[in-house]
Amino acid sequence: MIKRLLPLLLLLVFYKGFSQETTRIYLSGTDKDHTKQWDFYCTAGRKSGVWTKIPVPSNWELQGFGSYNYGHDKDKAKEQGIYRHEFATGKITGKKVFIVFEGAMTDTKVTINGKLAGDVHQGGFYRFKYDITKLLKPEGKNLLEVTVDKMSANASINNAERKSDFWVFGGIFRPVYLETVPDKFIERLAIDAKADGSFRVDVYGQNLSANDIIEAQVKKLNGENLGKPFSVKVNLQDSTQKLQSGFSHPLLWSSEFPNLYQVVVKVKNKQKLVHQVKQKFGFRTLEVRNGDGFYVNGAKILLKGVNRHSFWPETGRTLSPAVHLMDVRLMKEMNMNAVRMSHYPPDAEFLDVCDSLGLYVINELTGWQAKYDNPTGHRLVKELVIRDVNHPSIIFWANGNEGGFNTDLDNDYALYDPQKRTVIHPWEKFNGTDTKHYPDYNYMVKAATSGKEVFFPTEFMHALYDGGAGAALDDFWNQMLIHPHGAGGFIWALVDENVIRTDKNGIYDGDGNHAPDGIVGPHREKEGSFYAIKEIWSPVFVDLPKIDEKFKGKIPIANRFAFTGLDKCTFKWKLVNFPGAKDASTKAIITATGSAASNLKPGTKGTLDLPLPQSWSQSDALYLTVYGPDQKEIFTWSWPVKTAQLMVAKQENTIPAAVVKAEETDGSLLVKQDGNTYYFNKATGYLEKVAKPSATISLSNGPLLAGVNTTLKNFSFKAGGQKYIVESDYQGAGNLHAKWTFEPGKPVKLEYEFSQQGDADFMGITFNYPEEKITGIKYLGRGPYRVWKNRLKGPQFGVWQKDYNNSITGETWGYPEFKGYHAEVNWVVVENKEAPFTVYIPDQDTYLQMYRPAREAAALSNNNVEPAFPEGNIGFLKGISAIGTKFQPALVMGPQSQKNKTDGKTFSGTLFFDFVH
């Protein structure tokens, strides 16, 4: 009998304890992957005028209803969405029931059983709730009816939210749930826990009495008590009950060590538990020191941040815990430590992830170049702060964006935030901060030597297409490191916000060039800048440009962490040999491995000693990987050990050969070597094609001096022993000398030298090959991503294979892109529909150009993000183009972004062509 009653007894005990806590019952689903069907009626646009079903939460446009609008659209659809849903609660006694909406766009009217739950809520990104206790039926089902207007009846809300530079969606896009509490309950907490261990919590109670006691117990997340409980008797003269305590040497919260605690706060009456709530928090202290910098727990911090919209291409602003976790992990993988909420508060779950994994957060009131009116603004600031005040990750409140500042609201944040976090105005100087958007390099230099404001641009390095983001970041960051009062910056932006249009057969739409601003694609596809940022923002800095004969295994490093000693990190190295151009595999062979250690303290420099074997110089390359305290990769550096010349010599294989022969026609010179015939145009001196016994290779029009007008001055050819020499000289705006050497059983050798005057976007020689015949490349060099003159960091040295694609960064997401410049290429196999051929490049300073990237469909008129390319489509270059950003041309973005200076200098190089392979 006892065994049969035990489960019931346990249930009663559980229910008794559980009833003293706030309970939550979802009426909707919880996220984009877990929804519930509600009855739905759309008043205009697609699928309008009929009752049907819609998943909740969702944006109705993504479910096939209504019309799509971007913020810049002059004519916005003014459709309404009408929702119905039935739910039962049972008899409610001695409790209060609230209905909570985490977010609905934009004006939301709620009725229960035909009666209005409260005032229409206006504002699309904020949590709101209604006390519906008296509206509920004691038995049977209750009818919830919700009317959502996509556009607001309040003009200031439309100006601040709906005319902004982002997608305008409609609907109940975040969860809806019932929250049940006792009649006497704790409404909310506001915590201030500092790095010195002091702890304060403001308790906002409802219906409390003078005999009640408020008791708090701080705990570790595993439930273990930290110190003793502390309490205060309720003071009915004060709407807020304040509890204070202190703790000795608590573990502090930071982006590097996100240590969390929890506090359990109880309302007791005569030792009887009335209600209790739990809240996670972190001990940490924030300081903006005028003329100095931004400090966390007494350590100066450089914010390595990015702007993040809440976005998923199939579901708009309706996300999930998996997406939040994915985004934070991507940021941490790029060695970021901060994120700005642009331009509205995110899902609360995203902030939970920032708390637990460690990201500094700027949380923002919506106001994109326009502001809320005073009554609306005062209400929405309160809703923003009371929801998010206890997140240790939040370091600043942003009162609007780019002029969308209602300054009458600036003092409101402190009313609800006992931590008194600094309020900023993103893009202007305010409150001791300078957050200028899109500064050029000279502004950075000037800011480094003047002004007192703590400097951190809340938008910079605009990531439209393949520019911005990682391009020029190295120069900017080097300035930030020496800036006496710099605090980092926030790249625009994390994600390409290209929505999948349910009204246009599922195409990706970025509203032209407005939305594809991300370092990653809509589904988080990684672009080249992802890896550039990862290297530049690595908290372990490696200062070893190359390995030469003087290398003894010593690598200069610096610890750029704020709190982490390098003794908490793991260093591993390996030596590798690469497969050759003729090998099918691209996988490197490891010849030796090992580990190293460092005990550098934060902010110090030193040397990392690698215990390499004596035979290390016989390997092709060295890799060094550092892992953080969490055992995740911080970055992997790679260096060729052998020179490009030695790499190429390793590839050359002699083959049985016959004597080289030549013959002339009226317009051509034909050189026959090892079964192939090489056609030269005597009027231009250029190679026209290569005829093999089985195929013709359409390599032509070269070597052409890239970007410079020249004419043929002299064309000569002669036999020299077993060799045959073909030479061309060109003059004009530049000079080029080309010498071809044909030798039995050897790759064809091309030696060239050139000179030109002035600054140049690019320098070198090119050939043409029909794009429609190219299928891919395999190469030994930096990859697999392309580079720009001002974005050389990030790619790894190795053997890479890339199939041809015509990807446009931010419009199609076939990464890595095929077209563009590639660095440190030692050899390349040009794969094509005719016959593959290999070019060996024994000069370490030569870039490989493979065609010109396709023009963006919605390219900017300023052309900042479409750098100059040679007319020839396969190039071997000594200098390449830099790329600008959406708002800045490359020339104003720093030293690495300048054009190449030629100054009449002579450049030379050698190529070996193997058409036998």
N, C-alpha and C positions, 0 to 999 in steps of 0.2 A: 504493500500500500504506500509506504514512504517513497519507494522508488518511483511509483506512478505519479505521486504528487510533487516530486522534486522539480521537474521541469516547470510546472505551474508556479511553484514558490519562487524559483529563480526568475521567472518572467515578471512576477509581481515586484520583486526586489529591484529588478532592472528598471521596470516602469516607474517605480517610486523615485529612483534616483534620476532617471532620464527626464521625468516630468519637471524637475527643478531646473532643467537646462532649456535653452531655446531649442525648439525643434523646427525642422525645415522640411516641407513637403513640396516637391516640384509639381507644378501644374503643366509646365512645358517640359521639353527636354532640357538637357544640361549644356549642350554644345552642338556644333555643326554635325557631329557624327552620331549624336543621340538626341533625336527630336521627337516631338509628339504632334499628331495631326489635330489641328483645330479647324472648325468651320471658318470660311473666309469669303469675303466679298470685296472685290476691287471696283472702284467707281469709274475708272477710266483706263484707257490703254489696253494692253493685251489681256486676254482672258477676263475682261471686265463685264459687269452687269449680270453675273450669275453666281449663286452660292456654290462653293466647292470646298476643297480642303487645301491647307497649306501647312508645311512643317514649321513648328515653332521650337526654338528661335530660328529666324532667317531674315534675310532681306528679300522683299517680295520680287524685285526685279530679277534676281537670280533664280527664282522659282517660276519664271515665265509670266509674271504679272506686270501691269503698268508700263512705265517707260524709263529708259536709262537717261540719266543726266550727269554731266560733269559740272563742277562748280562754276566754271566760266560760261556755261550755257546761258544765253540771255533769256530764253523762254523755258522755264522749268515746268515739268508736269505737276499738276496740283491734285493728283489723285489721293483718294483716301483708301485706307484698308480697314475693313470692319471685321472683327474677330468675334467668334462665339465659342465658349467652352463650358461644359458642365463639370461640376466636381462636388463631392460630398465631404463633410467634415465630421458628421455626428454631432451629438449634443456638446455644447461648449459651456463649461461651468468653472468659474474662478480663473478664467484665462482670458487673454486677449489674442486676437488673430489679426495679423497684418498681411496684406498682399504686397509683395515686393517685386518691382520691375528693375532689373539691372541695367536696362537701356532700351529705349524705343525712339524711333525717328519719325516725327519730331514732336508734334503736339499730340498728347495722349489723354483721351477721355475714358474713364473706367467706371462702369456701373456693375453692381451686384444685385441680382434679382430685380432689375429695373430701376434701382436707386443709385444716384451718383455717389461714388466712393469718396470724392473730394474734388478739389480744384483741378482743372485740366493742367497736366504737367507740360511745360514747354522747355525744350532743350534736349538734344538728341543723344548725349553721351554720358548721362548721369543717372545714378541710382535714385529711385524714389519709392515711397511706400505709402499705404493708406491703412488706417485702422478700420477693419470691416466687421468687427465683432458683432455689432448690432444689426448688421445687414444680412447675416447668415441665417438660414433656416435651421431649426433644431433637428429636423429630420429630412430625409430625402436629399435631392440634388440642388445645388445652387447654380444659377446661370451667371457666368462672367461674360460681359460684353465690353469690348475695347474698340474704340475708334481712334485710328492713328492717321494724322495728316502728315504727308511727306513734307510739305512746306508749312511754316509756322504762321499763325495769325499775328505774331510779333515781328515787326520789321527788323528789329535789331538782331533777333536770332537768325533770321534769314541772311542778314548781312554778315554776321560773325561765323555762321556754320554752313549755310547752304550756297553761298557764293564764293566759296573757298577753292583753292587749287587742289582739289581732290574729288573723288567720286561722291556724288550725292545719292544716297540710297534711302529707302523707306522700309518701315516695318519694325516689329518686335524682334530685335536682332540679338538680344541677350536673354538669359533665362528669366522665367516668372515663377515665383514660389510663394507658399504660405509660411509665415513665421509665427510660431505660437509661443507665448510667454505667460508666466503667471500674472495676475493683476498687479502685483508688486514686483517690479523687475528692473534690471539694469539695461538701460537703452543702449549705451555705448561707453567706450573707454577712450581716453587720450593719454598716451604714455610719453614720458620724457626720461630716458635712461642714458646716463652719460658715461664716458670712458673712465671716470674716477670711481664708478660703482654706485653713484647716487641714483636713486630711483624715485620717480614720482608718477602717480597715476590719478588723473581726474576721472571720477566715476559719475556718470550722468544717470540718475535713477528716476523712476516714475512711481508715484503713489507711496513713497517711503514714509515711515512714521518715526517719531522721536525715539522710540524704543529699539529701533533697528540698529544693527551693527554691520558695518562694511569691513570685510576681512579679505586680505590679499596674501597669497603665497606664491612666490617666484619659484619656478621649477626648471630643471633641465628638460629637454624634449623627451627624454626617456622616463619622465615622471619623478625623478629624484629631486627632493627639495633643495633649494638653494637658500640657506639661512632659515630663519623662523618666520612664521606668519606675523603680520602686523595689521592693525585694525584701527578704525575710528568710529565713534558714535555719530549717527546721522545728525547733521545740523540742518534743521528745516528752514533756517534763515538763508541758507546758501543752496542754490540749485545744483551746485557741483560739490561732491564730496571728494576731498583731497587726501590721498594717502602717500606717505613718504617712508623711505627706508634707505639703507645703504649696504653695499656688499663689497667684500674685500677681494680685489683682483679677479673680477669676472673675466671670462673670455670675451674679447671685444669683437664687434662686427666690423668688417671691411669687405671690399670686393675680393681681396686675397684670402681672407679668413672669415667667411660669412657665418660666424657663430651666433646661433639663435637660442633664446630662452622662451619660456611661456609664463604668463601669470594667470592664476586662477583667482577670480574675484567673486566673493559670495555676499549675499544679503542674508543675515541671520536675525531671527527674532526669538529671544529666550532659548538660544542655542539650537533652534530649529532652522534648518536650511530652507530658505524661501526661494532663492534663485541664484544661479552661478553662471559665469561666462569665462571662457578661456581666450587668451590673446597672445600670439607670438610677438616677440620684439627682439631688439638687439641693443646691447650697450655700445654706444659710440657718440663721439662729439664732433660737430661740424663747425668750422670757422672760416670766414672770409676775412683775411687780414689785408687791410688797405695798403696798397703799395707793395704787397708781398706775394700772396697767393692764396690758394684754397687748401685747407688742411682737414684731414680726418684723423682723429685720435692723436693729434700732435704731429703728424707726418704730412709733408707737402705732397700734394697729389696732382698729377697730370691726368686730366680726363681724356681718355681715348675712346671717344663715343661715336654713336651713329643715331640718326633720326629713324624712328620706326612708326609706320602706320600700321593699324590693325587691319590686316588684309589677307584674303585668300581668294584665288581667281574664280573658284566655283561658288563661293559662299559670301563674298564681299566682306563685311565687317563681322560676320558671325564666325567665330574661331573655335578652338578646342584646346584642352591642356596639352595635347601633342604638338600643336602648332606653337604654342607659347614656349614649350620646352625646346623645340627645334630652333626657334629664333634665338633664344638666349644661348644655347649651345653654339650656334653659328657665330654669334658675337664673341663669345669666349674663345672659340677656335681662332678667330682673327686677332686674338690678344687684346680685345677691347675690354674696357672695365666700366663703360658707362653707356647709357641710352637715354635719348630724349623722347618723350611722348609727344608725337606730332600728329595732330594739333588738338588733342583731346585726351582725357583720362582713358586708360586702356581697361580691358577686363581686369577685375581684381585678381584673377588667377595668374595673370602675367606678372603682377607685382609680387605675388607669392614666390614665383620662380626666381625673380630677381633677388628677393630676400635670401632664398635658400642656396642659390648658386653664386651669388655675389656680383651684382651690377649696381653702379650708382645711377640714380634715376632723376631726371628732371620731369616733374609732372605738370601738365599744362592745362589751363583753362582755355577753351576754344575762343578764338578771336583772330581769324586770319585776315589781317589788314583792315578789320572792322571790329567794333566792340559791341558787347551787350549794353543795353540801357541799365540804369542803376537798379531798379527793382529786380530785374532778371539776374543781373550780375551778382548782386548780394546773395540771392537765393542759391545760385549755381556754385559760387565759391564755397558756400557752406556745405552743399551736397558733395562737392569734390573733396574737401579737406576732411570732413567727418568720416567719409568712407575710407580714406587712404592714410590718415594721419599716423598710424602705428607701424607703417612699413619702414624699417630702418634703411632700406635701399633708397628712399626718396631723400635727396639732398637739397633740392631747390623747388620752389613753386614758381611756375612761369605764368604771369598774368597776361595771357594773350600772345600774339605773334605779329611781328613786323608792323607795328603801328596799331594793332588791334588791342590797345591797352586802355582800359577804363581805369584811370588813375584813382578814381574814387573808391576802387576796390582794393587798392594796395594794402591797406591796413586791416582788411577783413581776415586775411589768412591767419594772422596771429590770434584772432579771437577764438579759433578752434584748434590751434596748434601750440601746445605748451613748449615745444622745442624751438619755436620762433625761427623756423628756417627762413633763409633769405629769399625774398621775392625778387624775381628778375623780369626784365622786359626784353625778350629775345630780339636782337639786332641793334639795340641801342645801349648807351651808357646809362646805367641806373643802379642805385643802391650799392655803389662801390664796384660794379662789374662793367666790363666792356664786352658785349656779346655780338659785335659787328658781324653781319652776314656777308660771306663771300669776299673776304679781304684779299687783295692781291699781295704779292710778295713784299712790295715796298711798304705797304701798311704794316705787315708783320715786323719788318725791320724797324720802322718808326716806333711801333708799339713797344719794341724791345728797349728803346732808349728814352722814352718819354711817357708821361701819363702816370697816374697812380692807380687806376682801376685794375682789378684782377681781370686778366684778359683770357676769354675762352669763347671763340665764335660758336654760336649755337647752330649755325649752318656754314659749312665750308666744303671745298673739294667736291663740287656737285658731280654726281655719278651718272649723269645722262650719257647713254650709249657707253662706249669703251673709254671715255675720258674721265676727268675728275677723279674722285675716289682715290685710287693709288697713284695717279699721274701727278707729279709735282709734290706729292706728300712728303717725300724724303727731304726736300729742301725746306718745306714749311716746318717739318718736325725738328729739323736741326736748329731752326730759329727758336722754336718753342722751348727746346732744351736749355737754351742760354738766356731765355727771356726772364728777367728778374722777377716779374710778377705774372707769369703765364700759368694757365691752369688747363691747357689742352684745347680740345675742340670736338665738334660733333659733325661728322660727314653727313651730307645729304645724298642718298638715304639708303636704308637697308634693302628694300624690296622694289622690284619693278611692279607697279600696281596695274598690271594689265588684266582686265576682267574678261572672263569668258562669256561672250554675248549669247544669251539664250534666244535672242531675236535675230541673230545673224549667223546661224548654222555653227555656233560654237567657236567663232574666231576670237583671237586675243585682241583686245582693244585697250590701248593706252592713251586714248584721246590725243592722237598725234604724238607730239614730244612732251606732253605735260606729265604723264605718269611713269614712263619707263626710266626711273631715276635710280635704280637699285644697284647695289654691289652684287646682289643675287637676283635671279629671275623670279617670276611669280610663284613657282613651286620651289624656290630657293636653289636654283641652278647657279653654280659658282662661276663667276667671271674671273678674268685674269687679275683684276684689282684685288680680289679677295686675298690672293696669295702675296701680292705686294704689300698690302696692309699688314698681313700676318707677320711678314719679315720686319717691316719698318717699325711696327709697334711691339715687337718682341721685347719683353722685359729683361731678357738676357741678350745683350748686344754683343755681336761678334765683329771685331775689326780686323779682318784678314781679307783684303781684296783678292789676292791670288796666292798660289803656292809656287815658289821657285826653288832654285838649287840651294838657297840659303835656309830653307825651312827646316827646323829641327823639332817639329811637333809642338811648338809653343804658339798658342793662339791668344791674342789680346782680347779680353772680354770686359764687359761692364755689367754690374747688377743695377737694373733700372726698376726693380721692385720698390715698393714703399715700405713693406713689412717683412718680406720673405728673404731669408738668407739663402744663398745658393747651396748651402749644405743640405737644404730640403729638396733640392733638384737632383735629377739623375742625368748624367752625360754619357752617351754611348756613341762610339765611332765605328766605322767600317771602311775597309779598302775594297775596291771592286775593279774588275776588268769588264769591258763592254764587248758585246758581240760585234762582228764586223758588218760592213755594208752588204756583203754577200750572204750573211747568215739569215735564216728565217726568223730566229728569235730576236726579241728586243730586250730580254731580261739580262741584267748584269749578273756576273758571277762574283760572289763574295770571296775575297782572298784572305782577309783577316778581320777580326772584330776585337773590340775591347771597350773599356769604360774609363772614365776620368772623374775627378772630383774637384770641387771648389768650395771654399768657405767664405766667399766674399759677402760682406754685409751689404744691406741696401744702400744704394748711392755711391758705391765704391767701384774701383777698377782694378784689374789684375791680369794674370795670365793663366790660361788653362793648359796644363801639360798633358799631351797625349802620349802614352807609352807605345809608340809605333814600332813595329819590327824593323830590323835593319834593311830589309828588302822592300820597304814601303814605296820607294821611288819606282819600282817595277810595275806597280799597279797603275790603272788608268785614272782613278779618281778617289777622292776621300769624301766621306759623308760624316757629318757630326749632327746628332740629334740631342736636344735637351728636352727633358720631361719635367713638368711642374710637380709640386707636392701631391697633386691629384693623379699623377702618373699619365696625364694627357700630354700629347706633344705640344711643346711651345713653338718650335720651328726646327727644320732640318736644313743645314747649310751644305753645299756641295762645291767641290773645287776639282777641276782637272789637275791631275798630278803631272802628267806628261804634256809637253807642248803640243799644239795642234800639228806641228810639223812631224813630230814623232808618231802621233796618232795616225796621220796619213801614211807615213812610211810603213806602219804596221799593216795597212790595208793593201799596199801595192803587191800584186803578184804578177810575175812575168808569165807570159804565155808563148807557145810556139808561134813564130812570126815569120813573115816574108818581108822582102825588101819594100820600102816605101816608094811609091811611084806617084807621078803627077802628070797631068795633061791639061791643056788649055782649049777652051772654045772661044768664040768671039767675045762673050761677056763673062765667062766663068773660069775659075781655076778649080780643077778636081784633084784632090789628094786622096790616094788610095793606100790605106794602112790596115793590116790585119783583117782583110775582107770587107772593110767599110769604106765608103767613099764620102769625102767631105767636100761640099760645094761652097765656094767663096765667090761673091760678086766682086768682080774686078773694079767696078765703078764706085763701090762703097767700101770695099775691104771687109764687109761683114760676112760671117757664116750664114749660108742660106738654108741648108738642111744637111742631114746625115743619112745616107742610104746604106742600110744593112742588107745582107742577102735575103732576109725574111721580112723586112719592114723598112719604112722610111720614117725617120724621126724629124719632126717639123720644128726643130730648134733653129731660130733665125734671128736676123737683124741685130747682130752683136759681134764683138763687144761695142755697145753704144755708151758714150759718156752720158751719164744720167743727168737730165735737167739742163744740159748745156748744149748750145748750138755749135756744131763743128762741121767741117768739111774735110774730105780726104785730101791729104797733101801728098802722100806717097804710099804705094802698095808694091811690095816686092816679095819674091819667093825664090828659093834656091835650095839645092841639095848640099848637104854637108856631111860627108861620110855616109853612115847609115841613116842619118837624120835628114828631115826635110823641114825647112824653116819658112814660115809665112809671116810677114811683118806689115803692119799698117801704122801710118802716122796721120794724126788729125790735128787741125788747128782751128781757131775761132775764139769764142768766149772762154775756151779752155783748151788744153793740149792733152792728147792721149797717144801713147805709144803702146801697141799690142804686138806681142810676138808669140806665134804658135809654133810648137815643136812637136813633130811627128817622129816617133822612134819605134822600131819593130818591137812588138810584145809589151809595150808600155802604154799607160793611159796618155791621152793627148794633153800636152802641157801648154797652158796659156799664161804668159807673164805680161803684166800690164803696169803702166805707171801714168799718172795724170796730174795735172795742176789746173787750178782755176782761181779766180779772184772773188773776193767778197764773201758775204755770209750765204750759206746754202741750207735749204731744208734737208737735203740728202746729198751724198757724194758717192760715186762709184760707177760700176758698169752694169749694163743690163742686156738681156736677150729677150726674145719673144718666143712664147710657146702657146698654141691655141688652147684657150681655157676649156673649150668643150671636149678636149681630148685628155685633160688631166684627171686622174682618179685619186691621187693622194701623194704623200711623201713619207719617207722614213729617214730620220736624220739623227746624228749625234750632235747634241748641243743643249742649250737651255730650252726647257719646254715643260709641258706641251703648249703653254700659252704664248701668244705673241707679245712683243714688247714695243715700247715707244722710247724715245730718247730720254724722256723724263719719267719712265716707269720701267726700269731695268730689273728691279728687285722682285723676288717671288719665285720665278721659274727655277727648276732644278736641272742640273747637268746630268744628261743621260741619253739613252736611245729612245726615240719616240716615233710612233707611227700615227699619222692623221689622215683620215679619208677626206677627200674634197668636200667642202660645203661652202655655201654662200651666206653663212649666218651673219645677221646684223645684230650686234649686241643691243639687247633691250627690245628687239622686235621678234626675232626668232632665237631659240635657245639651244642651238646645236653647238655646245661648247666642247672642247676649245675651238675657237674660230680657225679656219684654215688659212685665210688670207691675212697678209700683213708681214711685219718684220720679225725675224727670229734671231736670237743672240748666240754668240760663241759657237756657231755651227762649224764642225770639223769635216763632216761629209753629209751629203744628202742624196738619197735615191729618189729620183723623180718618177713616180708611178703614173702610167698613162695607158691609153688604149692602143698605142703603136708598139712601143718596146721600152721597158724601163731603162734609164741610164743614171749613172752616178757621177756626182761632182765632188771631188775632194778639195778641201780648203785648208791649206797648211798655215794660214794666218789667223791667230787667235782674235784679231781685232776686226774681223769681217762679219757683217750681218747678212743674213739671207732674206731676200724679199720674195714672197710668193704672192704675186698678183696685188691688185688694189681692192681693199674692202668695198663691198657694195655700198652705194649711197643710201642713207637712211630715207625711208619713205616720207617721213615728216621732218626732214633735216631743217636745222635752224638757218635763218638767213645770214647770221653772222659767221657761219661756217667754222666755228671754233673747234668743233669736235670731228671734223673731217680733214685731217692733215694732208699735206701735199705728198704725192707718190710719183715715182718715175713713170714715164710713158711705157717703158719696157716692163714686162710682167714677171720676169725672173731676174732678180738683181743680186749682185754681190757688192755690198756697199761698205764704205768706211765711215759713213755718218748717216743717221736716219732722222726722221721727223719727230718732233715733240707734239703732244696733243693738248688742246685747251679744255676748258670746261664750258658748261652751258652759258655762263655769264662772263668768262674771262678768256681772252686769247692766250695762247701758250707764252707769248713773249713777256707777259707781265707776271708769270708764275714762278720766277726764280732762275738761278744759274743753269740748272739742268734743262730748263725749258727754252733756252736760247737756241738760235740757229747755229749750225756748225760753221766755225770760222776756218776759212781756207788760207787766206793771207798769202796766196801764191806758193804755198808749200807743195812739195811733190809727194804724192801718195803712191804706194806700189802694192802689188799683190800677186799671188800665183794661184791658179786653179788647175786641177787635173780632171779631165773628162774621160770617163770609162763608158764607152758605148758597146763594149763586148759583153758585159754582164747580162 
